[in-house]
Amino acid sequence: MILKSITLTNYKSFSAKTVNLDPKINCFIGPNGVGKSNVLDAIYHLSFGKSYFNPISSQNIKHGEDFFAIKGLYRNESKEEVVIINFKKNDKKVIKRNNKKYEKFSDHIGFIPLVIISPSDRNLIAEGSDIRRKFIDSVISQSDKKYLENLINYNKILTQRNSLLKLFFKNKKFDKQTIQVYDSQLESIGEKIHIKRKIFLNDFVPVFKDKYNSISNNNEEVNIKYKTDLEFDKLSVLLQNNLEKDMFLQYTSKGIHKDDLIFNINDYSVKKFGSQGQQKSLLIALKLAQFDFLKSQNKNNPILLLDDIFDKLDKNRVKQIINLVSDDDFGQIFISDTDEERTKESIKEINNTNKIFNL
């Protein structure tokens, strides 16, 4: 899948902007604040139906306007595809593919596989478990519609169970039969999600290790551990055993919505003991492994977005990344940077066509 052109209307810092793109490498150059990352975010938006940096749609509208629109013209083998996203204040977002409106946004996920590497990826290490769950769910969902459907249904039922727990607490009344209905549904769907996550990580972790070794020159041993409540018991048992606690807390304290990924280097926590360099290498390896996984699941190469990463990495790591993305295994690449000379020097290593846009 190749993005031929993108048109932005009232999107973030842009009033009106159309960019005709190179099928291989596109570089957006300029000082901070001119909108480089906004272009890359718009490309992300076309794949996922939301912004990577700010998922609140109303905050993606240019100041003083009341709507935004993004249009992407793609080449999918010999066929052209047009994806349009419109959002107006106080209205629902609309996503269209070839002028046909999606009834469910989830049907669009996976149509345009994409991976972004950005400085904000550090949140995968620094922030809470929900960020890491979103990562694993995003990777699997791009190639597995049933997983995404199960995830949406699980979260709906979880919200209903939590509302019921709040009602029990408020009214000092307990309806065992109703809570058991929710528990049964959560177990059925939660078990499927749990199994899929385990299978995914079994395939993903070896690729991740290989990518990390390439970046770090085999200096350390890395691993990802899957932490889950279901390691110890069935979800139905966990829900039943923790019901009294859940009623007091007014939310569901056990389940796959509490799963986490633990990143280790040489058996030590990266979050607690990893250097900045090790953390950066791990995050890039994670995203490059994501690229390989998506490619193995799709006919098309994923689009790769490299947002402002050259500015945050030492020359050696930049060189390793360029070496990894310089072969034909990679498809279309988008780069944002503040330094044109540095970008030109980096992409010289990639033997492909390119365009540089000064914003």
Order of alpha helices (4+ residues) and beta strands (2+ residues): beta-beta-beta-alpha-beta-beta-beta-beta-beta-alpha-alpha-alpha-alpha-beta-alpha-alpha-beta-beta-alpha-alpha-beta-alpha-beta-alpha-beta
